[in-house]
Amino acid sequence: MSDRRTLYDIEADLYDAISAAVDTETCEVDEAGMAAFEALEVERSEKIRAWACYLLNLRHQATLLADEAKRIDERALATLERANVKDREADRSQAQLAGWLKDDERYDWPEAVVKFNKVAAKLDIYDEAALPQEYWRQPPTPMMQPDKVKTAALLKAGKDIPGARMVEQARKLVVK
């Protein structure tokens, strides 16, 4: 009995053994042939048992890996939350950081990059009543609203529009 034999090999040997153990003309059973047949049945049973244990082991490993993945996900979420807290702290202390870093200053290390990204100017419609009608748009709802895209584009192009201006925003700290 070898562990390297497949179930197909054992099944073929079982068929051969039963054929050899029973005389088809006289229907007599050869005791030595039946002993070989029974030994092959035991080998077949052990092979099936080994296969079942292997399958159960694989399922158990998959469960353990899934549990470990869940623990890793939980740790990743907790670590990300700590990073978000530090980001919020950095946002609160950007005024202090602004004193440390100039607009074009940047620190590059293999582990991290610290710099300020320049944020594009934002449109501020500070007086809607003074904004000319041509810089308004009619959305699907009945209430008119200022057309911020058109107004911002014209202001960037240098046109002076009453009631609207471009406002420089604070720099944004980037840590990668």
GUVEXTI-370523 format. One record per residue: residue in three letters; x, y, z of N, C-alpha, C in turn. Coordinates in steps of 0.02 Angstrom, whole numbers, plus 50000, padded with zeros to 5 digits. Example, Ala and Ser with C-alpha at 12.3 -4.5 7.8 and 13.67 -1.06 7.14 Angstrom:
BEGIN
ALA506604971650390506154977550390506604983550390;SER506424988850354506844994750357506455000250394;
This chain:
BEGIN
MET500424994150000500005000050000500445006250000;SER500415010049948500815016149941500365022249943;ASP500595027449976500205033649980500195037349913;ARG500635035549870500685039049806500165036549755;ARG499845031249770499345028449723498715032649725;THR498415033549667497795037449663497195032849674;LEU496635035849688496015031849696495855028149631;TYR496015031249575495895027849511496295021449505;ASP496935021849527497365015849526497085010449572;ILE496875012549632496615007749681495975004549655;GLU495525008649625494905006049596495045000849542;ALA495535002349499495724997649445495994991149475;ASP496404991749527496684985749560496134981849595;LEU495634985249624495064981849656494684977649604;TYR494564980549547494214976949493494614970749473;ASP495274971649464495704966049445495714960649500;ALA495724962849563495764958149619495124954149625;ILE494544957249617493914953449623493844948649564;SER494094950949506494074946449447494514940449458;ALA495094941449490495564935949503495324931549560;ALA494964934349608494764930549668494164926049654;VAL493754927649604493154923749591493214920449523;ASP493134913949522493134910149459492444910949428;THR492414914049369491764915549338491394909349315;GLU491744903849301491404897749278491114893749337;THR491504893149389491274889049446491004893149503;CYS491104899649501490894904349554491244902849620;GLU491824899649616492204898349677492624904449694;VAL492704905649759493084911449784493764909049809;ASP494284912149785494964910649806495114914849868;GLU495294911549923495414915049987495994919949982;ALA496524918249948497104922749941496904928849899;GLY496504927749847496264933349806495804937949846;MET495374934849889494924938949931495324942949982;ALA495854940250008496284943950056496594950050022;ALA496814949049959497104954649921496564959949908;PHE495944957649891495394962149879495234966149943;GLU495204962850000495064966250063495614971250081;ALA496224969650067496784974150080496724980450037;LEU496504979449975496404985149930495814989549954;GLU495294986349981494734990250007494954994550067;VAL495384991750109495654995550166496075001350140;GLU496495000050090496905005350060496465010850031;ARG495935008849997495455013649967495135017850022;SER494915014550076494605018050132495095023150163;GLU495725021150172496225025650201496365031550154;LYS496365030250090496485035550041495915040650043;ILE495295038250047494715042750051494735046650117;ARG494925043250172494985046550237495515052150233;ALA496085050650203496625055550197496395061550156;TRP496035060150102495775065550060495285069950100;ALA494845066750138494355070550179494715074750231;CYS495225072050263495605075850313495955081750281;TYR496235080650222496575086050185496075091650169;LEU495485089850145494975094750129494765098750191;LEU494655095150247494465098450309495025103150333;ASN495645101050324496215105150343496235111550301;LEU496115110850236496105116750192495555121650214;ARG494965118950230494415123250252494595126850317;HIS494925123150362495125126150426495645131650414;GLN496125130350370496615135550353496285141650323;ALA495795140550280495435146250250495075150350304;THR494775146950352494445150350407494945154450448;LEU495515151350463496035154950501496285161050463;LEU496385160250398496615165950357496085171450355;ALA495455169550349494915174450348494895178250415;ASP494975174550471494985177750536495575182550542;GLU496145180450518496735184850520496635190950476;ALA496335190050418496185195650373495715200650408;LYS495225198050444494755202350480495125206350534;ARG495585203050570495975206650622496415211850589;ILE496705210250532497135215050497496715220950472;ASP496125219650446495675225050424495495229550482;GLU495345226550540495175230550598495775234950619;ARG496375231950618496975235850635497085241450584;ALA496965239950520497055244950468496565250750478;LEU495945249150494495455254550506495645258750567;ALA495885255550620496085259250679496695263650663;THR497155261050625497745264950606497545270750561;LEU497095269550515496845274950471496495280250512;GLU496115278350562495775283250604496285287350642;ARG496825284150667497355287950701497675292950652;ALA497775290850590498055295250539497585301050526;ASN496925299650523496435305050512496445310050569;VAL496515307450630496565311950689497175316450681;LYS497735313550662498345317550652498255322550595;ASP497895320650542497745325250487497345331250513;ARG496835329750554496425335150581496845339650626;GLU497295336650665497735340650706498185345050663;ALA498435342250607498855346050562498465351750530;ASP497825350450512497405355750484497325361450534;ARG497245359650599497165364850650497805368750660;SER498365365650648499005369150660499335371350596;GLN498945371950541499245374150478499535381150482;ALA499225385450523499495392150530500205391850557;GLN500315387550605500985386750633501445383650581;LEU501195378550544501595375350492501765380250436;ALA501295384850422501405389750369502015393950386;GLY502125395150450502715398850470503355394850460;TRP503305388350462503885384150455504065382850382;LEU503555381950340503675380250270503485386150225;LYS503915387750179503755392950129503375389650072;ASP503085393750028502675391149973503045385949931;ASP503675387249916504035382749871504455377649909;GLU504415377749975504825373150015504505366250017;ARG504915361250015504675354350013505205349850045;TYR504975344850082505425340050112505265333150083;ASP505765330150054505685323450025506135318550062;TRP505835313450090506195308050121505945301650090;PRO506305296150097506045289850070505385287850102;GLU505285289850166504685287850201504095292650190;ALA504235299050176503685303950173503895310050134;VAL503395313850113503485320250079503045325250116;VAL503335330950134502955336250166503025342550124;LYS502455345350105502465351450064501775354650070;PHE501735360850046501095364150041500905364249967;ASN500305361949952500035362649885499675369349880;LYS499785372749827499425378949816498715377149795;VAL498235380049827497535378649812497285384149766;ALA496915382149714496655386949666496195391949700;ALA496175397949673495745403149700495015400949695;LYS494615403049743493915401149746493495407349733;LEU492965406449696492505411949682492105413649745;ASP492065420149759491675422549816491175427649790;ILE490545425749787490025430549768489795433749833;TYR490105439449848489975442649912489365447049912;ASP489115448949852488515453149849488105450949789;GLU487635446349799487235443849743486805449249712;ALA486605454049751486175459449724486565463649674;ALA487215464449682487625468549637487845464649574;LEU487775458149575487985453949519487515454949460;PRO487775457049401487335458149343486955451749323;GLN486375452749294485925447249275486255442249227;GLU486705444549184487015440149135487465434949166;TYR487645435849230488075430949264487675426349309;TRP487045425849295486605421249330486395415849282;ARG486195410149309485935404749268485275402349297;GLN484875399349256484225396849279484275389249285;PRO484325386649346484335379349353483645376349340;PRO483605369749339482955366649326482425368649378;THR482645370349438482155372749487482005380049472;PRO481445382749495481255389549476481725395149503;MET482115393849556482515399149585483155400249546;MET483315406449529483925408049493484515408049541;GLN485105406149513485715405949552486275409049511;PRO486795411649544487365414149505487695408449466;ASP487925409949405488295405049365489025405649384;LYS489235401649432489905402149460490445400149410;VAL490305395349367490805393049318490955398649269;LYS490445401649241490525407049192490845413149225;THR490615414949284490865420849318491605419949337;ALA491785414149363492475412849382492925413049321;ALA492705410249265493115410249204493235417349180;LEU492735421549182492815428449159493255432449208;LEU493185431249272493605434749321494335432649312;LYS494465426249300495145423849288495435426849224;ALA494995428249175495215431149112495345438649120;GLY495185441549178495335448549190494745453249189;LYS494155450749176493555455049173493355456949244;ASP493145463149253492915465649317492155464749319;ILE491915460949368491195459549373490965461949442;PRO490485466649444490245469149508489925463449549;GLY490085463149613489785458149657490145451549660;ALA490695450849622491065444549622491805445949621;ARG492195441449651492925442149652493225435149662;MET493845434449644494215428249657494585429149722;VAL494535424249766494845424549832495365419049836;GLU495985420949853496515416049862496355411949925;GLN496445405449920496315401049977496975399450012;ALA496915396850072497505394750109497835388850075;ARG498475388150087498835382450060498595376150096;LYS498665370550063498465364150092499075359950105;LEU499145357650166499715353450184499615346550156;VAL500135343850123500105337250094500665333050125;VAL500485327450153500975322650179500825316050145;LYS501295313650105501195307350068501665302050094;
